[in-house]
Amino acid sequence: MTTRIGLMADPSKPTDLARRMHDLAPPGSDGRGGWDVEVVSEPFTVGCEDVDTALSRLTGQAQEHRWDVVVGLTELPLRDDDGRYLLVEADPQQRTAVLSLPALGAFRMHARSRAAVRELVSGMTDDSGDDLRVPLPRLSGRWRLLLGMVLANRPWLLVPGLKSALVAALTTGAIATVNSTIWLLAGSLSPWRLVVATILSIALVVGWLVIDGELWDRPDDDSPEAKERSRLYNTSTLLTLTAGCTICYVALYVLNLLWALFVLDPAVMGGYLHASLGYGDLVVLAWFVASAATVGGALGSGLESDEAIRAAAYSKREEERRHRLVDEHD
């Protein structure tokens, strides 16, 4: 007898993963076996503590689509009543389960999610009635969840979201590279000052992104659950923006270095400045210029309200889910 499996996935990354499981089959079987998998892309989760509501929505979807088993895939964190983060929350009697994708960690997401869904479906179809709740370790689990959330935010997509700032920074860097005063400043800085300049430049851009994009999440109320959710969301947002801005910084540094190697002759510049300069000084110059251009270009040009930047905040995506759920039930 064929078992009808429903995979209910939040939009974006969960939907992409779910659609790659259309050929899911029971463990130890060849081909599709006795499972008929259907994927539906709809938001069904709101808030990391509202697991019961998510399970209730999944039960309703199972009745509507005549599914025997339904598994929800979400990129939101899940928490139980004790405040522990969950990988899985399930209701074996109703044959419904929710899988939190970030709790799988930051690596091998497709393979891990596929194995987790297969295990969930197998556990609910054998009518064992066992508790399928899987909590994460209290200490290491939070860090694994954060890494998964940052990966779900896809920080590399910030690069096109900062395109005008990058263009301005490249222009600033190209001009600064051939400025003799910049050469003198770069040569006078010790390595630790250059490191501090790098950290400060990235931190300033991250701070401006948070302020300009209104990405900082505030608790809905004074409950410990709401405060913990905001802390988790804000930490993941800061880590995502820092990773994205670091990628932009490295790209800017490489381009500045290539430009300096192409247009400058250290011997000529050294003669002009009455100093002994070599190609190693170009590395220091490009480093200093990258820091200065990052701040000047990004803050001077303004930052777009780009979808990739808004997607760096879990709170913004949850807000969109709420609006879509309200629209669907009106």
Protein Blocks (a to p, Z undefined) as FASTA:
>chain_A
ZZdddddddehjlmmmmmmmmmgccehiahjljadcddddddfbecjklmmlmmmmmmmm
mmmnopabdcdddfbdcddfkopacfbdcdfknopacddfklnojehklmmmmmmmmmmm
mmmmnonopafbdcddfklmmmmmmmmmmmmnommlmmmmmmmmmmmmmmmmmmmmmpmk
lmmmmmmpcfklmmmmmmmmmmmmmmmmmmmnopaccdfblcfklmmmmmmmmmmmmmmm
mmmmmmmmmmmmmmmmmmmmmmpcfklmmmmnopacdfklmmmmmmmmmmmmmmmmmmmn
opaddfklmmmpmklmmmmmmmmmmmmmZZ
